[in-house]
Amino acid sequence: MEPIKIGLIGTGHSHAAGKLAALRANADFEVVGVAEPDQKLAAAAQGAAAYQGLPFVAEEQLLNTPGLTAVAVETNVPDLLAAGERVIEAGKHLHLEKPGGASLPRFRRLLDMAARKHLVVQLGYMYRYSPAILLMRDLVKQGALGEPFEIHAVMSKVVNPPSRRAFAEFAGGMMFEQGCHLIDLVIGLMGRPARVTSFLQHVAPIDDRLADNTLAVLEYPRAIASVKSSAMEVEGGARRHFVVCGTEGTCHVQPLDEPNVQLALSRPRGDYKKGYQEIRFGEYPRYVGDMADLAKLIRGEKEPDFSYDHDITVLETMLTASKMPLDR
């Protein structure tokens, strides 16, 4: 099959270069160009290895490229939804970077328009296709962990002052910026929570008003999930983790970016023994699984693993946890 022609709009998102590298390494795709109207961002991207050899063109020219099938939107977060809408209006499949914007009504309209045009919209949550998360999801689905009653998830790091100022643009701060990844995973396992309670603090001695120490509690009829994200944890990447405790076992993934799994079972299950055991996956190459899945979705080779309803629930829950409005 001929490769899928895909373009990139925006280079400002922190995932942009990595996402582009994954696309260029995937034989299912041909990256045809990049649109970045901000001259400063464009100049920085043109000097980076991931962008070498690619033409930088106006967005209108990119969207009218002969044979263009899909576009990845990697703008700064405030511009995600507007760019995504233009892609869907142009009739192209869309990879929309996380968290999919800050307006639930506008996000719903984008998905409604995509559904009417039979277009794929894939969100850029980078842990969906981690081998450790796939194992955890399978264990829960098979009932190997019994009935989940507790989820505990942490994703923190030290954030530099310029990034802190950018993150502070949204009231949810670190819950909006990083907690969204964890909320996506919780919703994927447990569905819509019955109630969301959050705690957003600014504790660093920096006058930027960033909610830099955040916690959300998602309540279910028979389970509680806690999601934690801060901007000040030294070597926070090593402690990023996601834990599911069930009545028949526990699955603990840590760290998320180079996943090891500590699995405890009440009795043997398939290849896994009773008691604790460690399963090592090594370094997880971000975005590779996402882009492989996107190609299959565009070619109609599979049904989506994450529905539009799932993505709406994630954004609604994340905005609630971020104490941000749902009606605008």
SULCORSUL-V250659 format. One record per backbone hydrogen bond with DSSP energy under -1.0 kcal/mol. NH is the residue of the N-H (numbers start at 1). CO is the residue of the C=O. E is the energy in kcal/mol with one decimal. If there is no record, write none. Layout:
# SULCORSUL-V250659
NH:CO:E + NH:CO:E
This chain:
# SULCORSUL-V250659
4:28:-3.5 + 6:30:-2.4 + 7:70:-1.8 + 8:33:-2.0 + 9:72:-2.5 + 10:35:-3.1 + 13:74:-2.5 + 16:13:-1.8 + 19:15:-2.8 + 20:16:-2.5 + 21:17:-2.4 + 22:18:-2.0 + 23:19:-2.1 + 24:20:-2.6 + 25:21:-1.5 + 29:26:-2.0 + 30:4:-2.7 + 32:6:-2.4 + 34:55:-2.4 + 35:8:-2.8 + 42:38:-2.8 + 43:39:-2.4 + 44:40:-2.0 + 45:41:-2.5 + 46:42:-2.5 + 48:45:-1.9 + 51:48:-1.2 + 52:49:-1.3 + 54:51:-2.0 + 57:34:-2.6 + 62:58:-2.4 + 63:59:-2.8 + 64:60:-1.1 + 65:62:-1.8 + 68:65:-2.1 + 69:5:-2.6 + 70:5:-1.7 + 71:93:-2.2 + 72:7:-2.8 + 73:95:-3.0 + 74:9:-3.2 + 79:76:-1.9 + 80:77:-1.6 + 83:79:-2.0 + 84:80:-2.7 + 85:81:-2.6 + 86:82:-1.7 + 87:83:-1.8 + 88:84:-2.2 + 89:85:-2.7 + 90:86:-1.4 + 91:88:-1.8 + 92:87:-2.0 + 93:69:-2.4 + 94:120:-3.0 + 95:71:-2.4 + 96:122:-2.8 + 97:73:-1.6 + 100:97:-1.5 + 107:103:-2.1 + 108:104:-2.5 + 109:105:-2.1 + 110:106:-2.2 + 111:107:-2.3 + 112:108:-2.7 + 113:109:-2.5 + 114:110:-2.3 + 115:111:-2.6 + 116:112:-2.2 + 117:113:-1.5 + 118:115:-1.1 + 119:114:-2.7 + 122:94:-2.8 + 124:96:-1.9 + 125:123:-1.1 + 128:125:-1.2 + 130:127:-1.5 + 134:130:-2.6 + 135:131:-1.9 + 136:132:-2.4 + 137:133:-2.8 + 138:134:-2.1 + 139:135:-2.6 + 140:136:-2.3 + 141:137:-2.5 + 142:138:-2.6 + 144:139:-1.8 + 146:143:-1.4 + 149:245:-2.7 + 150:245:-1.7 + 151:224:-2.1 + 152:243:-1.9 + 153:226:-2.3 + 154:241:-2.3 + 155:228:-2.3 + 157:230:-1.5 + 159:231:-2.3 + 164:160:-2.5 + 165:161:-2.2 + 166:162:-1.6 + 167:163:-2.8 + 168:164:-2.1 + 169:166:-1.3 + 170:167:-1.6 + 173:170:-2.0 + 174:211:-2.5 + 175:172:-2.0 + 177:173:-2.5 + 178:174:-2.5 + 179:174:-2.2 + 181:178:-1.4 + 183:179:-2.6 + 184:180:-2.3 + 185:181:-1.3 + 186:182:-2.5 + 187:183:-2.8 + 188:184:-1.7 + 189:185:-1.4 + 190:186:-3.1 + 191:187:-2.2 + 194:219:-2.6 + 195:219:-1.3 + 197:217:-2.4 + 199:215:-3.1 + 201:213:-2.0 + 206:204:-2.0 + 208:206:-2.0 + 212:210:-1.6 + 213:201:-1.8 + 214:229:-2.5 + 215:199:-2.3 + 216:227:-2.6 + 217:197:-3.5 + 218:225:-3.2 + 219:195:-3.1 + 220:223:-2.9 + 224:149:-1.6 + 225:218:-2.7 + 226:151:-2.6 + 227:216:-2.8 + 228:153:-2.2 + 229:214:-2.0 + 231:212:-2.3 + 236:233:-1.6 + 238:235:-1.2 + 239:236:-1.2 + 241:154:-1.6 + 242:253:-2.0 + 243:152:-2.3 + 244:251:-2.5 + 245:150:-3.1 + 246:249:-3.3 + 247:147:-1.0 + 248:145:-2.7 + 249:145:-1.0 + 250:264:-2.0 + 251:244:-2.6 + 252:262:-2.3 + 253:242:-2.7 + 254:260:-2.4 + 261:279:-2.8 + 262:252:-2.8 + 263:277:-2.9 + 264:250:-2.8 + 265:275:-1.2 + 266:248:-2.4 + 269:272:-2.8 + 272:269:-2.3 + 275:265:-3.0 + 277:263:-1.6 + 279:261:-2.7 + 281:259:-1.9 + 284:257:-1.5 + 288:285:-1.1 + 291:287:-2.4 + 292:288:-1.9 + 293:289:-2.1 + 294:290:-2.3 + 295:291:-1.9 + 296:292:-1.5 + 297:293:-2.3 + 298:294:-2.5 + 299:295:-2.0 + 300:297:-1.1 + 301:296:-2.7 + 311:307:-2.0 + 312:308:-2.3 + 313:309:-2.4 + 314:310:-2.4 + 315:311:-2.2 + 316:312:-2.7 + 317:313:-2.6 + 318:314:-2.8 + 319:315:-2.7 + 320:316:-2.1 + 321:317:-2.7 + 322:318:-1.5 + 323:320:-1.4 + 324:319:-2.8
